[in-house]
Amino acid sequence: MIEGLFKRFPSFQNAGAGAYKPGIANMEFADQLMGHPHRKYKVIHVAGTNGKGSVSNMLTSVLAAHGLKVGLYTSPHILDFRERMRVVSDSIRLVPKEYIWDFIHRWRDTFDHLDMSFFEITTLLALNWFASENVDVVVLETGLGGRLDSTNIVTPVLSIITNIGLDHCDLLGDTLPEIAFEKAGIIKPKVPVVVGESHPETDLVFERKVLYTNISEPEFMGSRTTVMSLLTFADKVEPSLWDRHEEILSGMDLQGEYQRKNLRTVLAALDVLKGSVLGANADDEAILEAIAHTASRVGFHGRWEKLSDSPYTICDIGHNEHGLKYNFAQLSRMVASGKFSKLILVYGSVADKDVDSVLHLMPENAVYIFTQADSKRALPAEKIREKYMSFCLQTGRPTDNIHAVPSVKDAVTLAVRLSDPTSLIYIGGSTYVVSEAIPLI
């Protein structure tokens, strides 16, 4: 059933840019036919280049810990398509397969008539299922961009843009301001906005979008100062509980160092949500506990996730320069600490990613096992090896211990064989590589 959905309506995850259909006209039409299900609950809309998943899951954990029934929509999935839509309260519930079947069967003619994409259909499925579950609030993650993203039919109570980096440049633009303009498309009149990371090239984009979207609203009477109060840059304020951020970070089950930035974004967002979605008397200790146990409470995989203690093995779906610079730097520090004697990287990429831009970030003294996932989008392992070998020759890096293994299973097996009790294995570079590796360990 779900396999048939993938075959009939190829996903971006499997087909790449060919499956991307920008624009929300079809979504608005189908949403109207379905009775605007997203108007039955509050929505928190989350966009950004990196960190969307972590921020969305942390917020969901906190809201659920305060007694709310929370719908969570994220992408891509790691192990099961149904991970994309979860209802979290005292437990985690995935969308039932029967509901998927009934929904697709009921609306199939409409999907065919409108030639809707996989992500459009999946988004409509999630919005309808959340309504049928009578959720209180939905944390809704964009798929790609924002302005033309399928999720952008909602009017949220809060818009969050985590950060801006160069990714999907063929679809979103070649510069940071161009990409920021697309992400800023989720900003709506009278809706507060939290931007996780400020940047000299993008701050003005967000400021102008908030101003132009709201300046004519009667509530603001043309006051620029009042309008701009809707916009918060998380890294320019000290949100509640930030004075305890080291304590929070040390206790989190999401241990990637990049979570420091995501945590600040979440705490700034919670300040905005207090008095509305969360309630004015939010419990600080409940917030801390919920954030600390996000991965286990919400069922969150693939973000600096420990897969094994011996050899110590972690995986992460970071795949672009903006995200991988934190991962590779953290790996280098872990080895430099003396706790690990050897670093082994199992790394794969998709063909439409700029592998050349991350070569200089890769730790120098490591064993590299380049691989490829079982996907038409995968960049062949040998091509990644050739790129890295060329980079090593140009920069004087050592060229031994560089392998190309065209199977994730075989690559993981080789990594374990080359390891010893003090080795550190990292698996990443692609969501697809991580999704194949997790069941193996």
PARO-971151 format. One record per residue (C-alpha): x, y, z. Coordinates in steps of 0.25 Angstrom, whole numbers. Example, Ala and Ser with C-alpha at 12.3 -4.5 7.8 and 13.67 -1.06 7.14 Angstrom:
# PARO-971151
      xx      yy      zz
      49     -18      31
      55      -4      29
# end
This chain:
# PARO-971151
      xx      yy      zz
       0       0       0
      10      10       4
      20       5      -6
       9       7     -16
       9      22     -12
      24      23     -14
      23      17     -28
      11      25     -33
      15      38     -27
      31      38     -26
      36      46     -14
      47      56     -14
      55      46      -5
      55      36     -16
      54      44     -29
      61      57     -25
      57      70     -32
      48      63     -42
      38      61     -31
      38      75     -26
      26      83     -31
      27      98     -25
      14     106     -23
       2     104     -14
      -9     106     -23
     -13      91     -24
     -11      90      -9
     -21     101      -6
     -31      95     -16
     -30      81     -10
     -30      87       4
     -43      95       1
     -49      82      -4
     -45      75       9
     -51      86      18
     -38      92      23
     -34      82      33
     -23      90      39
     -32     101      44
     -37      91      55
     -24      93      63
     -12     102      65
       0     101      56
      15     104      59
      22     105      45
      37     102      44
      46     105      33
      61     106      31
      73     100      25
      77      91      36
      72      88      50
      57      88      46
      55      73      51
      62      75      64
      55      88      67
      42      82      63
      44      70      72
      48      78      84
      36      87      83
      27      75      82
      33      68      94
      31      81     103
      17      83      98
      13      68     100
      20      69     114
      10      80     118
      -2      71     115
      -5      75     100
      -8      66      89
       2      69      79
       3      66      64
      17      65      58
      20      66      43
      34      64      38
      42      59      27
      49      51      22
      47      38      29
      58      29      34
      52      15      35
      37      16      33
      29      25      24
      19      27      36
      30      34      44
      27      46      36
      14      48      44
      13      45      59
       3      49      70
      10      50      83
       4      51      97
       6      41     107
      11      32      96
      15      32      82
       5      28      71
       8      27      56
      -2      29      45
      -9      15      43
      -7       8      30
     -22       7      29
     -24      22      30
     -14      24      19
     -21      14      10
     -35      20      12
     -30      34      10
     -22      31      -3
     -34      23      -8
     -44      34      -5
     -36      45     -11
     -29      38     -22
     -37      44     -34
     -34      58     -28
     -19      55     -27
     -19      49     -41
     -27      61     -47
     -17      71     -40
      -5      63     -43
      -1      65     -29
      13      61     -24
      17      51     -13
      20      62      -3
       7      70      -6
      -1      57      -3
       6      53       9
       4      67      15
     -11      67      12
     -11      53      19
      -4      58      31
     -13      70      32
     -25      62      31
     -21      51      41
     -17      61      51
     -31      67      50
     -37      53      52
     -29      51      64
     -34      64      71
     -20      69      73
     -18      82      81
      -6      87      73
       3      83      61
      17      85      59
      18      86      44
      32      85      37
      34      90      23
      39      81      13
      47      90       4
      48     105       5
      36     111      10
      29     121       1
      25     111      -9
      25      99       0
      13      90       1
      11      93      16
      10     108      14
      -5     108      13
      -6     109      28
      -7     121      37
       1     118      49
       2     124      63
      17     124      62
      27     123      50
      41     118      53
      53     119      43
      65     112      49
      76     117      40
      80     119      25
      91     112      18
      94     108       4
      86      96       0
      76      92     -11
      82     104     -18
      77      99     -32
      63     101     -26
      64     112     -16
      75     121     -21
      90     123     -21
      92     133     -10
      88     133       5
      78     145       3
      71     138      -8
      70     125       0
      65     134      12
      55     140       3
      49     126       0
      49     122      15
      43     136      19
      31     132      11
      25     125      23
      24     139      30
       9     143      31
       2     155      36
       1     157      51
       9     144      54
      21     145      62
      34     140      56
      46     134      63
      59     133      54
      69     124      61
      82     129      55
      85     144      50
      94     147      39
      98     160      32
      94     155      19
      80     150      23
      75     159      35
      70     170      26
      62     160      17
      54     155      30
      52     169      35
      47     174      22
      38     162      20
      32     164      34
      30     179      32
      24     178      18
      15     167      23
       9     175      35
      11     190      33
      -3     191      27
     -10     183      38
     -19     192      46
     -14     186      59
       0     192      57
      -5     206      51
       7     207      42
      17     207      54
      30     200      50
      34     198      64
      22     191      68
      23     182      55
      37     179      58
      33     174      71
      28     162      64
      42     157      60
      52     151      70
      66     147      66
      69     136      76
      84     138      77
      81     153      80
      73     151      92
      75     143     105
      62     134     106
      57     128     118
      65     117     124
      77     120     115
      85     123     128
      84     107     130
      87     104     116
     100      96     119
      92      88     129
      82      85     119
      92      81     108
      99      72     116
      87      64     120
      81      63     106
      79      50      99
      82      59      86
      97      60      88
     102      67      75
     109      80      78
     100      87      68
      89      85      78
      94      97      85
      88     106      74
      75      98      73
      73      99      88
      74     114      88
      64     115      77
      54     105      84
      55     113      97
      53     126      89
      41     120      83
      35     115      96
      36     129     102
      27     134      90
      17     122      92
      16     124     107
       2     130     110
      -4     125      97
      -1     110      93
       8     106     105
       1     115     116
       6     126     125
      10     116     136
      19     107     128
      27      98     138
      42     100     136
      46      87     141
      36      80     132
      42      88     120
      56      83     124
      52      69     126
      45      69     112
      56      75     105
      66      65     111
      58      53     107
      53      58      93
      59      46      85
      52      36      94
      39      43      97
      37      46      82
      43      35      75
      54      43      68
      65      36      60
      77      40      52
      83      52      59
      96      49      66
      90      36      70
      98      26      77
      97      12      71
     107       4      78
     117       5      90
     127      -5      85
     132       0      75
     126      14      79
     117      17      67
     109      29      64
     101      33      52
      95      47      47
      88      51      35
      95      64      33
      98      65      18
     102      80      15
     114      89      18
     106      97      28
     103      84      36
     115      76      34
     125      86      39
     119      84      53
     119      69      52
     133      68      46
     139      78      56
     132      70      68
     138      57      63
     152      63      62
     151      68      76
     146      55      81
     159      48      76
     168      59      80
     162      57      95
     170      44      95
     157      36      98
     158      29      84
     170      25      76
     164      24      62
     153      30      54
     146      23      44
     136      30      35
     126      23      26
     121      34      17
     112      34       5
     104      46      -2
      94      48     -13
      98      52     -27
      91      66     -26
      99      70     -13
     112      78     -14
     122      68      -9
     134      77     -12
     129      88      -2
     131      78       9
     144      72       6
     152      82      14
     144      80      26
     147      65      27
     156      61      38
     170      59      32
     175      46      40
     163      37      38
     160      24      31
     150      27      20
     140      17      15
     132      24       4
     119      17       1
     106      18      -7
      91      16      -2
      82       7     -10
      76      19     -17
      76      25     -31
      80      38     -25
      93      32     -19
     106      37     -23
     115      25     -27
     125      22     -16
     136      22     -25
     133      36     -30
     134      41     -16
     147      34     -13
     153      40     -26
     148      54     -21
     155      52      -8
     167      46     -13
     169      58     -23
     167      67     -11
     177      60      -3
     188      60     -14
     185      75     -15
     186      78       0
     197      68       4
     188      59      12
     191      44      13
     184      36       3
     185      22      10
     172      17      17
     163      22       7
     153      11       2
     141      11      -7
     130       1      -4
     117       1     -12
     108      -5      -2
     105       1      12
     104     -12      18
     118     -16      13
     123      -2      17
     118      -4      31
     124     -18      32
     137     -13      27
     137      -1      38
     134     -11      49
     145     -20      44
     156      -9      43
     152      -4      57
     157      -7      71
     151      -5      85
     156       9      85
     151      13      71
     140      23      67
     131      20      56
     123      31      49
     112      28      39
     106      40      31
     106      49      19
      93      45      14
      79      41      20
      79      29      12
      92      24      17
      87      26      31
      74      19      29
      81       7      23
      91       6      34
      82       7      46
      76      -6      45
      89     -13      43
      95      -9      56
# end
